[in-house]
Amino acid sequence: MVDRPNKPTALATTPGLPPQPQVNFSHSNSRVSAALPTGESVEILLYGATVISWKNRFGIERLWLSDAAKLDGSKAVRGGIPLVFPVFGTAPDHAASSKLPQHGFARNSRWEFLGKSSSESTSPSDTSVKLDFGLSSATLDDATKSKWPYTFSIIYSVTLTPENLSTSIVVTNDGDQPFEFQTLMHTYLRIDDISKIQVSGLEDSEYVDKVDAAKAKTQSGAISIIGETDRVYTPAKGPSTPVVVSEEGEAVFSIVRDNLKDVVVWNPWTDKAAGMGDFEPKDGFKKMICIEAGSVNGWTTLDPGDAFEGAQTISD
Ligand code: BG6
């Protein structure tokens, strides 16, 4: 190799710009993380394209992740933001999805990292970074394909800004027959004390109470969590009306949705947490609440060539 004494050095960033977002790969390229110059960061496993960490500028973790979560690709991650697709729960009565495991296969599949885009700015507070992940029928394993034989592709994007974290999904039907699906962003929010939590924004909404014989009910007032909670809400207000998690009256999370019509509120409480091998510590249910934006009431039909897009944005 010829050594060039005057070889130009690589330019990491455009001259004159302040520090820009950093993206790194770790754990034998099975994880991607991104950090903003202002200090916020996010970490995603390629397994499931599962967001496993979102920290604010002070390094404080915002997502709950079980101490016993499997991060080696052997099981869906207990915590963070697992992605549910193409079925929510199980659907024994829905012929096309009846063979699929609980919450589908997206959270158990290895996704491809498609790339990053970042907004360069002279002001660090305006910088953001978007990480794109892909999954398609072409890359599914044969066992999964045989359970759900449709031709599809998904682009899942995770965008970090100093103010919020957004996750968005675009599902495209690349085949020649329609398919039906459900999808949901199963977000485990980290809180300080479940007994001090209130969830607002779902007042007057109808919901299915999965811990009370799937009865249809109507929410009156804000939600307090005082036992096992597993509810599928059809919000009465539009997706841009935030679902707000407050702790002792102070808003700690605000979630707005785009084209994700439903919201699941889940806390396993004592017995269910005790029964989950990957849920640790056992009293960790006091430190988490799942607010899950999705489209899970009924099915979304996607015709050949059509695409569905949905997103959530979580802020303080
Ligand atoms: C919620 C469901 O979305 O996910 C609950 O409404 C379920 O019924 C929970 O128990 C956790 O599911 P899993 O498969 O991750 O244990």
Boltz pocket constraint, residues with backbone or C-beta under 6 A from the ligand:
constraints:
  - pocket:
      binder: B
      contacts: [[A, 76], [A, 77], [A, 89], [A, 102], [A, 103], [A, 186], [A, 210], [A, 230], [A, 231], [A, 264], [A, 266], [A, 292]]
      max_distance: 6.0
